[in-house]
Amino acid sequence: MSETSALSLPSQAAAPRRSSWMLSPYALPAHALRIAARCALPLIIWFSLGRLVRWGLLLLAATLSHGSWYQARLIVVVFLFTLVVMTSLATTVGMLYVIRDALMETRARREADEGRETLLGALNRTALVFAGIYMTWGFVLEDVREFWNLDVFRQPDAVLVDALARRENTVMDGLSSLDVKVSLVAMGVAYLVKTFFGRRHDAGNGRFSGILATFGELAFVFYGINATVTAVGARSDWIGSRAVVAGWHDWVGKVEASVPGWKPFWDFAGEVWPYVIDALAAPLAWLTVGILVYGAYAEDTRTTIRGTRLERAAVHIERTHSLTRRALTKLTAGWTERWIPLLNSLRLTARGGAPLFGLFALCYVGLHIGGDYLGRAGRYLVASDKPYFWFVTDVPVDFVKDLAVTTLSMCLIAATFDLAASRDRLSR
């Protein structure tokens, strides 16, 4: 008996050491790989189905963007493009959702009889914030480029043929050639949809209210792009000649001439800022989506500033007149939609420790750099001396690269949330 007791002591002491290592921020890469190994099949299925549906919608939109009844076709094209973004939403949420069972935080919640939620519930809660992040941080530009590429390669000689036949060419114009009047009518309908279902979502009514409100929000933006482009193009010369704009340019020129180092500083900042966005803001934006899918997130400003000095300032603002509050809301709407979700996500992640977020950002950037090298290696391996053979080989190479990068990125997001939430749960 004494020998048995003596032998059991090391194993009992090893369990806490294993547990502490699993919760260490430096275990993030290993935890992400462990999740990827456990959930590889459902992740591959979700990604493949999402890409197939997305490609089918883009091809259908590119095909319909040419022919008779052109304006009616463009209404359908923009509608289909809205569905493309919604497909990206469903794919992202689905990939994060199937990882839930591999997380320590999920098991802890279920032991406490909480955190049981359907995929539809996670999708409905995530939709509006996902749309805001997807649009404000420019992730939608990848879908636009994919639409242009499909439209060009569907008929590579269309530009030359139409030029020789002296016909109007509509290649790559499917998302921006809608008539202004038609755009305004479509915007009005989309605005009614997003307002109605947005209010139902805010009141907690309707299983699909968040999804439909997001669809209305995206449709409103995409239909509005056509009217905005036309209006800006018609007024660009007028705006550039206004006294305020001209005075601003003159003032900037005087500052550059009188302040030493002003221009080099802003040139340097302009060169560095894109790298800051790619290395910090983009990972944090996707981490925000992951935190929202797993139900540990509130997107309002009050949650972000709670416990800080800004909360006392917010109390004073709430005591002001209703017109003042509405004006401040309008003025800060763009800033809050862009930064508040990220700040809240950063605050929640910071509870897991600064090394956790730093390692997450480093791994995220490393994954995408590695994905670029993987794509380049794939093109070298399938290179051929046959002309235009890359039309065929680039598609599977890009698919494999995107599959590897996206799958591991989702696992990395889930692992980061899992470690942060588990450490916060133990600390409380």
ABEGO torsion letter per residue (X at the ends): XAAAAAAAAAAAAAAAAAAAAAABAAAAAAAAAAAAAAAAAAAAAAAAAAAAAAAAAAAAAAAAABEBGAAAAAAAAAAAAAAAAAAAAAAAAAAAAAAAAABAAAAAAAAAGBGBBBAAAAAAAAAAAAAAAAAAAGAAAAAAAAAAAAAAAABAAAAAAAAAAGBBBABGAAAAABBAAAAAAAAAAAAAAAAAAAAAAAAGBEAAAAAAAAAAAAAAAAAAAAAAAAAAAAAAAAAAABAAAAAAAAAAAAAAAABBGAAAAAAAAAAAAAAAAAAAAAAAAAAAAAAAAAGBBBABAAAAABGBAAAAAAAAAAABBAAAAAAAAAAAAAAAAAAAAAAAAAAAAAAAEAAAAAAAAAAAAAAAAAAAAAAAAAAAAABBABBGAAAAAAAAAAAAAAAAAAAAAAAAAAAAAAAAAAAAAAAX
